Amino acid sequence: MKRIILLISLVIMFGGAVFAQAKKPTIMVVPSDVWCNKNGFTTTYDNQGSKVIIPDYKLAMQSDENLILVIAKINTLMSDRGFPLKNLESVLKNVEQQTAQDNMRTSKEGSSLAESPLDVLKKTAKADIIMQLTYTLNQTGPKKSVTFNLQGIDAYTGKQIAGAQGTGAPSFSSELPVLLEEAVLSQLDNFNAQLQSHFDDLLTNGREVTLRIQVWDNGSGTDLESEYDGDELGEIIDDWVFKNTVNGRYSKSESSENYMFFEQVRIPLYDANNKPMDTKDFVQQLRKFLKEPPYNLISKADMNGLGAGLLYIGEK
């Protein structure tokens, strides 16, 4: 009997240890586009001649005290459930420095990167999932309630992978964070289960990104049809992508002598040293591979947003 009890205890302890070590996705809570637009917190930027309106998170955080309290409450609820968090306010400070650097980047033709301020925010935060929050304060007589909508967005693909919405019971409480907590709590565990399920899929099948290869026209004579030991450079890159994606999962949608585009590229979340891997890390591996003999190619790895990898072959 003692042996059975001991065995059960060990199983419980082992199971608890495994559960405690399970990796959870890193998240960042932001106000939704709808909320920002409704409350006048937007800005316009020039994307290579096209005017684009996007949320102005910095203005929202500096202007709306309730927003700070609401995000802090959601952060606390998620942190209590073991989810690593990136704080929006802290990330925004880093974005200012990143934006100044990115604004200096141009191609050899003088074109700037088609990267929105939101892309810069995601890239700086490097969160796995963006939690977009919309909320409305309702009032009926002396009682108040909150209607909310939570959307879990894969930061790399922009796809929604979790959702929760509802309205809390009317209450005499006047504190918005309290009303929000009462409204969200009944939905949060199911929402978190959706987030974890998506992240578990990423751990098993890899993170989905895109990869674009472009050859500079610099007179070197090298293009994707150049041959090395009988194989064209485009075929060599295609083979490398197959070998370095999770289970060889990717789709090559375009290919020419100077251009290749891969979609649904599943890259590992962690490298061989268990270090988190992002899109640029993956492209850097390809850059180093092409730098070695017999190719000896100079190339530059870059990103356009968090989930779009770029490799320019021919020069830095």
N, C-alpha and C positions, 0 to 999 in steps of 0.2 A: 504494500500500500504506500509506504514511504517513497519507494522508487517511482511509482506512478505519479505521486504528487510532485516529486522532484522533476520528473520528465515534463509534466505539464507546465511547471514554473519556468523551465528552461525554454520551452517553446514560446511561452508568452513573452519572456524577456527578449528572445531572439527576434520574434516578430515585431515587438515594439522598437527594437534597435533598427531593424530594416526600415520600418515605417518612418522613424525619426530621421533617417539618412536619405529618404526619398527626396529627389530634387523637385523643387517647385519653380514655376515660372516667375521671373521678375516682372513686376507690373508698375505702371505709372497711371495715376488718376488725373484726367483732364476734363474740363467742361466741354460739352459737345458743341459741334458747329451750330446746331439749332439754338442752344442756350446763349452762345456768344452773339449770334446774329440778333436774337430777340432783345438782348440787353445792350446792344450797340458796341460790343467789344470785337471789332473786326479791323483789318488793315488790308491795304491793297499793295501788291508787289508786281513788278514787271518781269514776266517770264518770257524773255526773248521777244518782246514786242506785244505780248498778250497780257492784259490786265487780269489778275487773279485776286479774288477776295478770299481771305482766310481768317480764322480766329486770331485775335490778338491776346494771347494768354497773359502776357506781361501786364498789359493795360487792365485786364480783368482782375488779376491778382492784386494790383496796386489800388484798384478802385472799389472793389466789392468785398467788404469784410466778411459777409456771410459766406461767400465762395470759399475763402480760406478756411473758415470753420467747418464747412461741409466736406471739403476735400480732406481735412485733418480727421474728421470723423470716419470717413470711408477708409482712409489709410489705417486708422486704428483697428477697425473691424477686420481688415484684411491681414494686418500684422498679427492680430490675435489668433488668426488661423494659419499662421506660419508662412505667409507669402512675402518674399523679399520685395521691398518697395524702393522706387526712385521718387524723390520728392520734386514735384513740378517746379516749385519756387527756386529750389537750389539748381536744378538743371537749367532753368532760364538764364541764370547768371553765367553759366558756362557757354550757353548758346551765343551770347553777345561776342565772346572772343572767337568762337568757331565761325560765326557769320563773317567777321572781318577777314579771316583767313580765306574762306571760300570765295568771297567776292573778288579776291585777287587771282583766282584760277581762270585761265583761258586756254583754249586749244591753240594750235599753231595758226589757225585761220582767224583767231581772235574771238571765237564764240565762248560765251560763259556756260557753265553747267546749268542744265534745266533742273534746278533743285530748289524746292520751295522752302520757306522758313520752317514749315512743319516737318519736312524731311530732315532739316538740320537738327530740329528738336529731337526727333526720334533717334537720329544717329548719335547725338551727344548722350542721350539717356541710355541707349542700348538696352532698353527694356524689351522683354519678349512680347508683352501684351500691353496695349493701351486700353485703359478702362475709360470710356466716354460716359459722362454723367449729365443727364438732363433732369432738372427738378423744378416743380412749380409749387408755390405755397398757396393753399386753398383756405378760405375762411367762410364759415357758415355760422352767423351769430357770434357767440363768444368762443366757439370751438374752431380749431385749426387742424389742418392735415397737410400732408405732402404727397404729391404724385411724382413718381420718379421713373426713370428709364436708364438702365445700365447696359452698355454694349461692350463686350470684350472684343477688341480688334487685334488681329495678328499684326504686329508692328512691321513685319517684313513684307507681307503680301497685301495688307489693307483689308483682308477678308474678316467678316464678323464670325467669331467662333463661339460666342456665348452671349446670352441675353437674359435680362430680368426686368420686369416692370410691375407697377402696382401703385395703390394708394393706401396710405396708412389709415387707421381708424381715427375719427375726429377726437381731438384732445384739447384740454384747456391749457396745455403747455404752450408757452410763447417762444421757446427756444428752438430754432430751426434744426440744429444738429440732433436734438432729442427727437423731434418729429421724424426726421429722416431715418434715424436709427430704428425707430419703431416701425416705419414703413418697410425698410430694407431687410430687417432681420429674418422675416419669414421666407424671403426669397434667396438670401445670400448663400446658403449652403448648396442649393441646387446650382446656382450660378458658379460657385467655386468648383463644383464637381465638373461642370462643362469646361472650365479653364484648365483643370488638371488633366482631363481626358485629352484635350487638344495637345497639351504639353507632353503627355505620355506618348502620343502619336509622333511628336517631333523627336523625342528621344529614340523611338524605335525606327522611324522612317526618315528622319532628317528634316532640317529646316528647308522650306521652299524659297528659292531665290531665282534670279535671272542672271545670265552672263552674256556680255556683249564683247566680241573681239573685233578690233579695227586695226588695219595696217596703215601707217602714215605714208603718204606719197612724198617721200624725201629723196627719191632717186637711187635708193640702195639696191633696187632690183629684187628685193625680197617681198613676197606676198604669200598668201595661203596656199598657192599652188606650187611653191618652191619645194623641191624634192630633197629628202635626206634618206640615204640608203634605200631609195626606191619608193618611199612613202611621202605623199604630199603633206605639207605642214598642217593643213586643215584636218587631214585624217589623223595626224599625230595628236593634235589638240583634242579631237573628238574621242580618241582612245583614252587620253589622260582623264578627260571628264568622266568617262564611263568607269574608270578604275578608282576614281577618287570621290564619287558620289555614293550615297548609301544605297546598296543593292543595285547600283548602276542605273538609278532612276533619274531621268532627264528627258527633255525633248528638244531636238535641234530643229528650229522652225525656219531659219534662213541661213543661206551659205553662198558666198561668192569668192572671187579671188582676193578680195580685200575686206570681207566682212562675214562674221558668223554671229548668230544669235541663238542662245539656248534658253528655253523656258522650263519651268517646273523642275529646276535643278535642286535636288535634295542633298544638302551638305550636312555633315555631322554637327551636332551642337557642341561637341567637345573634341579636341584633338587627342593624339596618342598620350599626351601628358595630362589629360583631363582638364586642360585649359579651355575656357569658353572660346568658340570659334564664331566669327562673324563673316559677312560676305567678303570683306576686303582681305581677311586672313586667307580665305579660300583662293582668291585671285592671286594673292602674293605667292602661294604655293606653286601656282601655274607659272607665274613670272620667274621664280627661281628655277623651275624645271627647264624653261626655255633658255635660261641664261647659261645652262651647262652645255658642254660638248655633246653631240656634234652641232647643236643649233647655234649657240653663242649669240643669242638675240638679245638686244636691249629692248626693254619694254617698261611700261608704267602701269601700275595697278591703281585703280580708283573706285569710287562708289558714286552712284547717283541715287540718293536716298538710301535707306537702310538695306533694302533687299535687291538692289540692282548693282551687280559687279561689272566693272569696265576694265579691259586690258588693251592698251594702245601699244602696238608692236612697231618698232623701228627707231624710237627715241623716247627720252624721258619727258 
